Amino acid sequence: MWIKAFSADDQHYVYSAWTNQIARISARLGDLLADQRPPAELRQRARQLGLLPDETCTLAVFPEPMIAAALADIESNGPQQLVLSLTEACNFRCRYCSYSGSYAHSRQHGSTSMSEATALTALRWYLAFPRRAYRLGFYGGEPLLRLPLIETLIGEARALLPAGATLDLGMTSNGWLLDDATIAFLARERIDLFVSVDGPAAVHDRYRRSARQEATFARVWDGLTRIRRQHPDYFRQHVNVSMTLAPPAALADIDAFIAGHPAVFAGKIPRLGTLSAAPSRLNEDLGIGGDESGIDLAPLRQRYLQAMIAGDAADGLSRAASEAAFASIHRRSMRAVSALVSSGGQCVPGKRCHVSVDGQLHMCEHGDEHLPIGDVHHGFDLARVRALLERYRDFVEPRCRDCWAVRLCSRCLRQLAAGPTLSEELFSARCAASRTALARDLADYCRARSRNERCFETLAERHDESIAP
Amino acid sequence: MNEAAVSAEEIETVFAGTGDDEAADKCSSECVGGSANTAAMHATM
């Protein structure tokens, strides 16, 4: 059923996925449109109210023309971004890491590295596509363990870059190897840098340990603050913090830490992550009980909403935790669609192309090693990309076609795959979590706009906030 | 009024969206980051 009735404060609302509209309704209608009502009765009332069309709403996920266009795009234009995993080696052993061995379908820490020949082959393949903008990312393992190779690759990329094209560089690092010479190199090349800092030492060092089990905060923080002192413009424009919020929750400590270091955090929206939902024995390994396994971000959401309602600038941490959800609702299309054609949230495999150390191509760097899409020697395996999109379509379309969240929700192959198999269990868990979150977001959105109609006006324009200006 | 009857007077469209967003791939334009331990960031945010 493409409608969802909900309430916020003492107001009742209904959302229609056909029109993408939100309507305020009487309490009586709220009751008549409640989820528990028989579907036929709901459908009839929704049609009478103009919330559903007379015809049956349909969903087409990656139909054939969309697949054909996607394949033509990557074949002609190549990746928007190429991410090279230069090594599987890491000098950290963060206890929650995807590669810690706690996860059922993820590789473990290894010592395998990408050869220079493989890296150069990948780079030349990428730069042979006729693009105006290239983006090259360095990933791992810890990419700074391969600094000489990074220098070689950047030199080669600049030499081969087509005239008039731009080259952006990015890297995620644990920040352990930030000596002055490395910092000078990163600044000179204007590499967008995410350094992982989970909070103050007591929070960060809980899980982020070196391979020798040393605490890591002091050295990482020293490196980060030296970047700021030595290259303030670079730091302001290109350096940010990646923060994993792991239980037990320590939001107050993290808040105090950020507030206590405005020179580092002012103007930054940290990249937040939470622990993976993939099948794992992580909680057991971390000694976390069931009731501690999640982080309740409600305090950050409430702080964000209060700032928006008041017309104030929200702080970076609350924006990082909240803004994307409200932006997605606020920027929704007002076009009525009864025959929805959708990507469902799945990217075009290859647009954000990850190269693993062995030269295989993957959809992204977030643990999809069981779903390769080609290799650096032969390029994209278009038949495999097609097969993956068809699998995604066949899995998602029947499960999502009658859901009210169909135009707001997003899920991708990586999130649904347990190893090489698409998992009913993962889908169900994600679906339930997503619907709960979207219903909450819609209610919060209406609550906020009922108090200040223009409170989300600053979200109207899309802009890349990954790196704060 | 009939319990089941519905009336247009009881419904008012509010809070219009401003853009052309549909459920979309939210990752392709993202910077390299989201280290391996943040694999679920889009699932949980």
Boltz contact constraints between the chains, C-beta under 6 A:
constraints:
  - contact:
      token1: [A, 21]
      token2: [B, 13]
      max_distance: 6.0
  - contact:
      token1: [A, 22]
      token2: [B, 14]
      max_distance: 6.0
  - contact:
      token1: [A, 22]
      token2: [B, 15]
      max_distance: 6.0
  - contact:
      token1: [A, 23]
      token2: [B, 11]
      max_distance: 6.0
  - contact:
      token1: [A, 23]
      token2: [B, 13]
      max_distance: 6.0
  - contact:
      token1: [A, 24]
      token2: [B, 12]
      max_distance: 6.0
  - contact:
      token1: [A, 24]
      token2: [B, 14]
      max_distance: 6.0
  - contact:
      token1: [A, 25]
      token2: [B, 10]
      max_distance: 6.0
  - contact:
      token1: [A, 25]
      token2: [B, 11]
      max_distance: 6.0
  - contact:
      token1: [A, 26]
      token2: [B, 10]
      max_distance: 6.0
  - contact:
      token1: [A, 29]
      token2: [B, 10]
      max_distance: 6.0
  - contact:
      token1: [A, 45]
      token2: [B, 6]
      max_distance: 6.0
  - contact:
      token1: [A, 48]
      token2: [B, 6]
      max_distance: 6.0
  - contact:
      token1: [A, 49]
      token2: [B, 6]
      max_distance: 6.0
  - contact:
      token1: [A, 49]
      token2: [B, 11]
      max_distance: 6.0
  - contact:
      token1: [A, 80]
      token2: [B, 28]
      max_distance: 6.0
  - contact:
      token1: [A, 83]
      token2: [B, 32]
      max_distance: 6.0
  - contact:
      token1: [A, 94]
      token2: [B, 37]
      max_distance: 6.0
  - contact:
      token1: [A, 96]
      token2: [B, 37]
      max_distance: 6.0
  - contact:
      token1: [A, 97]
      token2: [B, 36]
      max_distance: 6.0
  - contact:
      token1: [A, 97]
      token2: [B, 37]
      max_distance: 6.0
  - contact:
      token1: [A, 98]
      token2: [B, 36]
      max_distance: 6.0
  - contact:
      token1: [A, 98]
      token2: [B, 37]
      max_distance: 6.0
  - contact:
      token1: [A, 98]
      token2: [B, 39]
      max_distance: 6.0
  - contact:
      token1: [A, 99]
      token2: [B, 36]
      max_distance: 6.0
  - contact:
      token1: [A, 137]
      token2: [B, 32]
      max_distance: 6.0
  - contact:
      token1: [A, 170]
      token2: [B, 31]
      max_distance: 6.0
  - contact:
      token1: [A, 170]
      token2: [B, 32]
      max_distance: 6.0
  - contact:
      token1: [A, 172]
      token2: [B, 32]
      max_distance: 6.0
  - contact:
      token1: [A, 172]
      token2: [B, 33]
      max_distance: 6.0
  - contact:
      token1: [A, 172]
      token2: [B, 35]
      max_distance: 6.0
  - contact:
      token1: [A, 192]
      token2: [B, 31]
      max_distance: 6.0
  - contact:
      token1: [A, 194]
      token2: [B, 33]
      max_distance: 6.0
  - contact:
      token1: [A, 196]
      token2: [B, 35]
      max_distance: 6.0
  - contact:
      token1: [A, 242]
      token2: [B, 33]
      max_distance: 6.0
  - contact:
      token1: [A, 242]
      token2: [B, 35]
      max_distance: 6.0
  - contact:
      token1: [A, 244]
      token2: [B, 37]
      max_distance: 6.0
  - contact:
      token1: [A, 244]
      token2: [B, 38]
      max_distance: 6.0
  - contact:
      token1: [A, 271]
      token2: [B, 33]
      max_distance: 6.0
  - contact:
      token1: [A, 273]
      token2: [B, 38]
      max_distance: 6.0
  - contact:
      token1: [A, 273]
      token2: [B, 41]
      max_distance: 6.0
  - contact:
      token1: [A, 274]
      token2: [B, 40]
      max_distance: 6.0
  - contact:
      token1: [A, 274]
      token2: [B, 44]
      max_distance: 6.0
  - contact:
      token1: [A, 276]
      token2: [B, 39]
      max_distance: 6.0
  - contact:
      token1: [A, 276]
      token2: [B, 40]
      max_distance: 6.0
  - contact:
      token1: [A, 277]
      token2: [B, 40]
      max_distance: 6.0
  - contact:
      token1: [A, 277]
      token2: [B, 43]
      max_distance: 6.0
  - contact:
      token1: [A, 331]
      token2: [B, 18]
      max_distance: 6.0
  - contact:
      token1: [A, 331]
      token2: [B, 19]
      max_distance: 6.0
  - contact:
      token1: [A, 331]
      token2: [B, 21]
      max_distance: 6.0
  - contact:
      token1: [A, 332]
      token2: [B, 17]
      max_distance: 6.0
  - contact:
      token1: [A, 332]
      token2: [B, 21]
      max_distance: 6.0
  - contact:
      token1: [A, 333]
      token2: [B, 20]
      max_distance: 6.0
  - contact:
      token1: [A, 334]
      token2: [B, 16]
      max_distance: 6.0
  - contact:
      token1: [A, 334]
      token2: [B, 17]
      max_distance: 6.0
  - contact:
      token1: [A, 342]
      token2: [B, 23]
      max_distance: 6.0
  - contact:
      token1: [A, 343]
      token2: [B, 25]
      max_distance: 6.0
  - contact:
      token1: [A, 345]
      token2: [B, 23]
      max_distance: 6.0
  - contact:
      token1: [A, 347]
      token2: [B, 25]
      max_distance: 6.0
  - contact:
      token1: [A, 347]
      token2: [B, 27]
      max_distance: 6.0
  - contact:
      token1: [A, 347]
      token2: [B, 28]
      max_distance: 6.0
  - contact:
      token1: [A, 351]
      token2: [B, 28]
      max_distance: 6.0
  - contact:
      token1: [A, 352]
      token2: [B, 27]
      max_distance: 6.0
  - contact:
      token1: [A, 352]
      token2: [B, 28]
      max_distance: 6.0
  - contact:
      token1: [A, 366]
      token2: [B, 39]
      max_distance: 6.0
  - contact:
      token1: [A, 367]
      token2: [B, 39]
      max_distance: 6.0
  - contact:
      token1: [A, 407]
      token2: [B, 22]
      max_distance: 6.0
  - contact:
      token1: [A, 407]
      token2: [B, 23]
      max_distance: 6.0
  - contact:
      token1: [A, 409]
      token2: [B, 23]
      max_distance: 6.0
  - contact:
      token1: [A, 410]
      token2: [B, 23]
      max_distance: 6.0
  - contact:
      token1: [A, 410]
      token2: [B, 26]
      max_distance: 6.0
  - contact:
      token1: [A, 415]
      token2: [B, 43]
      max_distance: 6.0
  - contact:
      token1: [A, 449]
      token2: [B, 15]
      max_distance: 6.0
  - contact:
      token1: [A, 460]
      token2: [B, 18]
      max_distance: 6.0
  - contact:
      token1: [A, 466]
      token2: [B, 31]
      max_distance: 6.0
